[in-house]
Amino acid sequence: MIQTRTPMSKPVKPVNRNIYLSVEEQQYQTLQARRAQTTCRSLTEYVRCLVLQQPVTVNHRNASLEDLITELSLARRQLARVAAALTESAEKMELASPDGLSDWLERHQNERQIALAHIEQIYQLTKQAAKIWLQ
């Protein structure tokens, strides 16, 4: 019997019997959706595992972690904007006359408060995520 190898060097026996299965379109879509939630690479592999009662590894998505990542990404982008504004403000200060110092100081304080608010938001999000994960 000839054996082939997959990319992971696992021997695979050749398939020598075919079984045909007819399903309605909605059933087919359901099978595809369920297969997509597993580690099976094809619908054939998924159905074979089900029929032969072999274990199927299902990928579970963690919604709370995804929400945290989304919020942290948004906060990171906002913080990057604030950091850029602070850098630009400091550069303008170097070029400004002494008369513009009070205006610069006021803008700097406002931008600093925005940055601190974003840092506090990141702190709260990470604290919330840790609380969820430690339950």
ROLUM-595293 format. One record per residue (C-alpha): residue in three letters; x, y negated, z. Coordinates in nm, 3 decimals, decimal comma. Layout:
+-----+---------+---------+---------+
|   r |    east |   north |      up |
+-----+---------+---------+---------+
| ALA |       X |       Y |       Z |
...
+-----+---------+---------+---------+
! end
This chain:
+-----+---------+---------+---------+
|   r |    east |   north |      up |
+-----+---------+---------+---------+
| MET |   0,000 |   0,000 |   0,000 |
| ILE |   0,137 |  -0,343 |  -0,097 |
| GLN |   0,149 |  -0,609 |   0,170 |
| THR |   0,189 |  -0,978 |   0,108 |
| ARG |   0,308 |  -1,242 |   0,353 |
| THR |   0,146 |  -1,569 |   0,450 |
| PRO |   0,352 |  -1,886 |   0,504 |
| MET |   0,383 |  -1,789 |   0,871 |
| SER |   0,537 |  -1,450 |   0,775 |
| LYS |   0,237 |  -1,253 |   0,901 |
| PRO |   0,172 |  -0,937 |   0,698 |
| VAL |  -0,166 |  -0,937 |   0,525 |
| LYS |  -0,332 |  -0,628 |   0,390 |
| PRO |  -0,490 |  -0,668 |   0,048 |
| VAL |  -0,869 |  -0,689 |   0,041 |
| ASN |  -1,018 |  -0,396 |  -0,146 |
| ARG |  -1,393 |  -0,423 |  -0,076 |
| ASN |  -1,632 |  -0,709 |  -0,143 |
| ILE |  -1,962 |  -0,785 |   0,027 |
| TYR |  -2,191 |  -1,048 |  -0,120 |
| LEU |  -2,426 |  -1,252 |   0,094 |
| SER |  -2,701 |  -1,483 |  -0,025 |
| VAL |  -2,810 |  -1,771 |   0,195 |
| GLU |  -3,026 |  -2,077 |   0,151 |
| GLU |  -2,858 |  -2,414 |   0,103 |
| GLN |  -2,938 |  -2,528 |   0,459 |
| GLN |  -2,794 |  -2,205 |   0,601 |
| TYR |  -2,482 |  -2,251 |   0,390 |
| GLN |  -2,441 |  -2,608 |   0,518 |
| THR |  -2,482 |  -2,484 |   0,877 |
| LEU |  -2,216 |  -2,217 |   0,822 |
| GLN |  -1,978 |  -2,474 |   0,672 |
| ALA |  -2,036 |  -2,715 |   0,961 |
| ARG |  -1,974 |  -2,445 |   1,221 |
| ARG |  -1,664 |  -2,325 |   1,038 |
| ALA |  -1,528 |  -2,677 |   1,035 |
| GLN |  -1,532 |  -2,675 |   1,416 |
| THR |  -1,303 |  -2,369 |   1,428 |
| THR |  -0,946 |  -2,287 |   1,339 |
| CYS |  -1,063 |  -2,067 |   1,048 |
| ARG |  -0,920 |  -2,195 |   0,720 |
| SER |  -1,203 |  -2,070 |   0,500 |
| LEU |  -1,569 |  -1,978 |   0,517 |
| THR |  -1,474 |  -1,622 |   0,420 |
| GLU |  -1,239 |  -1,593 |   0,717 |
| TYR |  -1,507 |  -1,739 |   0,948 |
| VAL |  -1,783 |  -1,503 |   0,829 |
| ARG |  -1,546 |  -1,206 |   0,847 |
| CYS |  -1,469 |  -1,288 |   1,212 |
| LEU |  -1,838 |  -1,320 |   1,294 |
| VAL |  -1,940 |  -0,998 |   1,120 |
| LEU |  -1,656 |  -0,797 |   1,272 |
| GLN |  -1,713 |  -0,958 |   1,614 |
| GLN |  -1,359 |  -1,089 |   1,628 |
| PRO |  -1,281 |  -1,393 |   1,842 |
| VAL |  -1,325 |  -1,731 |   1,679 |
| THR |  -1,130 |  -2,023 |   1,822 |
| VAL |  -1,349 |  -2,331 |   1,841 |
| ASN |  -1,199 |  -2,678 |   1,858 |
| HIS |  -1,370 |  -2,887 |   2,126 |
| ARG |  -1,344 |  -3,261 |   2,091 |
| ASN |  -1,323 |  -3,468 |   2,402 |
| ALA |  -1,548 |  -3,770 |   2,350 |
| SER |  -1,425 |  -3,951 |   2,662 |
| LEU |  -1,064 |  -3,926 |   2,544 |
| GLU |  -1,156 |  -4,046 |   2,195 |
| ASP |  -1,345 |  -4,341 |   2,344 |
| LEU |  -1,045 |  -4,426 |   2,560 |
| ILE |  -0,809 |  -4,412 |   2,263 |
| THR |  -1,041 |  -4,635 |   2,059 |
| GLU |  -1,067 |  -4,893 |   2,338 |
| LEU |  -0,692 |  -4,888 |   2,406 |
| SER |  -0,617 |  -4,932 |   2,036 |
| LEU |  -0,845 |  -5,235 |   2,022 |
| ALA |  -0,690 |  -5,379 |   2,338 |
| ARG |  -0,340 |  -5,317 |   2,200 |
| ARG |  -0,423 |  -5,509 |   1,880 |
| GLN |  -0,570 |  -5,797 |   2,081 |
| LEU |  -0,266 |  -5,803 |   2,306 |
| ALA |  -0,035 |  -5,808 |   2,003 |
| ARG |  -0,223 |  -6,112 |   1,869 |
| VAL |  -0,188 |  -6,289 |   2,204 |
| ALA |   0,184 |  -6,206 |   2,220 |
| ALA |   0,231 |  -6,346 |   1,869 |
| ALA |   0,043 |  -6,662 |   1,968 |
| LEU |   0,261 |  -6,703 |   2,278 |
| THR |   0,577 |  -6,660 |   2,071 |
| GLU |   0,455 |  -6,915 |   1,819 |
| SER |   0,363 |  -7,150 |   2,100 |
| ALA |   0,709 |  -7,123 |   2,254 |
| GLU |   0,869 |  -7,194 |   1,915 |
| LYS |   0,652 |  -7,502 |   1,872 |
| MET |   0,749 |  -7,617 |   2,219 |
| GLU |   1,116 |  -7,610 |   2,123 |
| LEU |   1,041 |  -7,836 |   1,825 |
| ALA |   0,793 |  -8,062 |   2,003 |
| SER |   0,866 |  -8,394 |   2,155 |
| PRO |   0,847 |  -8,443 |   2,533 |
| ASP |   0,510 |  -8,611 |   2,482 |
| GLY |   0,357 |  -8,286 |   2,356 |
| LEU |   0,467 |  -8,094 |   2,666 |
| SER |   0,135 |  -8,134 |   2,851 |
| ASP |  -0,065 |  -8,015 |   2,547 |
| TRP |   0,167 |  -7,718 |   2,504 |
| LEU |   0,144 |  -7,631 |   2,872 |
| GLU |  -0,236 |  -7,633 |   2,858 |
| ARG |  -0,246 |  -7,409 |   2,548 |
| HIS |   0,014 |  -7,181 |   2,706 |
| GLN |  -0,196 |  -7,142 |   3,022 |
| ASN |  -0,506 |  -7,056 |   2,814 |
| GLU |  -0,316 |  -6,796 |   2,612 |
| ARG |  -0,166 |  -6,656 |   2,932 |
| GLN |  -0,513 |  -6,611 |   3,081 |
| ILE |  -0,626 |  -6,426 |   2,767 |
| ALA |  -0,322 |  -6,198 |   2,785 |
| LEU |  -0,383 |  -6,126 |   3,152 |
| ALA |  -0,748 |  -6,043 |   3,077 |
| HIS |  -0,639 |  -5,792 |   2,810 |
| ILE |  -0,385 |  -5,638 |   3,045 |
| GLU |  -0,655 |  -5,603 |   3,311 |
| GLN |  -0,883 |  -5,438 |   3,054 |
| ILE |  -0,610 |  -5,185 |   2,967 |
| TYR |  -0,557 |  -5,118 |   3,338 |
| GLN |  -0,928 |  -5,056 |   3,395 |
| LEU |  -0,955 |  -4,825 |   3,091 |
| THR |  -0,660 |  -4,614 |   3,200 |
| LYS |  -0,794 |  -4,602 |   3,556 |
| GLN |  -1,133 |  -4,488 |   3,424 |
| ALA |  -0,971 |  -4,220 |   3,206 |
| ALA |  -0,763 |  -4,090 |   3,496 |
| LYS |  -1,074 |  -4,070 |   3,709 |
| ILE |  -1,252 |  -3,861 |   3,443 |
| TRP |  -0,955 |  -3,628 |   3,390 |
| LEU |  -0,895 |  -3,573 |   3,761 |
| GLN |  -1,250 |  -3,452 |   3,830 |
+-----+---------+---------+---------+
! end
